[in-house]
Amino acid sequence: MEIHSPVVSDHQASWFAQWCALGLLAVSSTVEAQLAVMDDLFRVPQVTDALRHQLLVNEVAKAFYPKRTDVRSTLH
């Protein structure tokens, strides 16, 4: 019983490569659009203020939290 490897013609390989390129183009344009929306969203004054206040609350909570003495300063 002989096992033959599938023969792929140049036309089939080209067709497959074109579909892969189309998929990558779709993903790329979607990511680019999402980055543009997020960039615009972060420039809204209300969002900027909310993020700034969230950082302030985090710093205050971190200041009130006592430091642990049993944490080692080295990995080993």
C-alpha positions, 0 to 999 in steps of 0.5 A, a space after each residue: 500500500 503506497 501513501 501518496 502525498 497530496 498534490 497541491 497545484 499553484 492555483 490552489 496554493 495561490 487561492 489559499 494564500 489570498 484567503 489568508 491575506 484577506 483574513 489578516 487584512 480584516 483582523 488588521 483593520 479591525 484592530 486599527 479601528 479599535 485602537 482609534 476608538 480607544 484613543 478617542 475615548 481616552 481623550 474625553 475629559 470625563 474618562 481622563 478624570 475618571 482614570 486620574 481619580 482611579 489612580 488616586 484611589 489606588 494610591 490611597 488604598 496602597 498607602 493604608 495597606 500595611 506592608 508585610 514583613 514576611 515577604 522575602 526581598 530576593 527570589 532565592 
